[in-house]
Amino acid sequence: MATYNAEAPILETYQVVVSAFSDFLTVAIHTILYERELYPRTSFLAARKFNCPVRQSRHPKVCKWIQDAVAAVGVEMLKCALSSISLVIHAPPPSSAPLERYVFSTAAFPAVPSSELLTPFLENPPPAADLPEQFRATIARLSTLSSTLSPLPADCSFTLVAELRDDADVQAPLRPDTPWMAAEPGLQKRKARPNTTHNSAGQQNGTKAGKDLGGVKTTPLRSLESGPFVLEMWIEEGKAKFEE
């Protein structure tokens, strides 16, 4: 079995796909926190990842939170349970309304049985350099956020939200032994009446979007595709952002 190389992953198994996504998600979160100034920029250090310059928080508690959050996402990804992960920036209290939502859609990732996580895909893996090149381009795009989005108010907070696949056998990991808790109702998909179809109210495949999903302005970021790794990214700006 090939050794996993974060800088040039060969996407031969689903476990490697999840590892590559976890690496990218970690860098993306640090980049967003830096660009949107959730913490002072002086609290970030210059680093390199995917052979490009990146920013990384140097506060131990921030780094630990990101590390733990991404690890928790990885556990659910290995179960093929998630359709998307979102970094949500909230307004300061008392409203704490969602202002920006950075969506990482993994809905097109393959669904693999737990017994097959280390089984090579039937197709030949793409070139090792293909995915890091796309990671670099995406990080470069994220690094322009401060110039393309309006400033956020002071004292905003953030959280990581995982959206489950609609599969009937997928269960929310809301147990005392997991770090997850239920998201705010506005950030949840709700089950609609049977046999509903897509319409302008946000219903599709028997679900209805919460009021804070979709936002009032959506900005595509990038599509990444390399063999089984298929990721869509976009930003949703919420109504509350334009009412501040």
Disulfide bonds with the S-S distance in Angstrom:
none
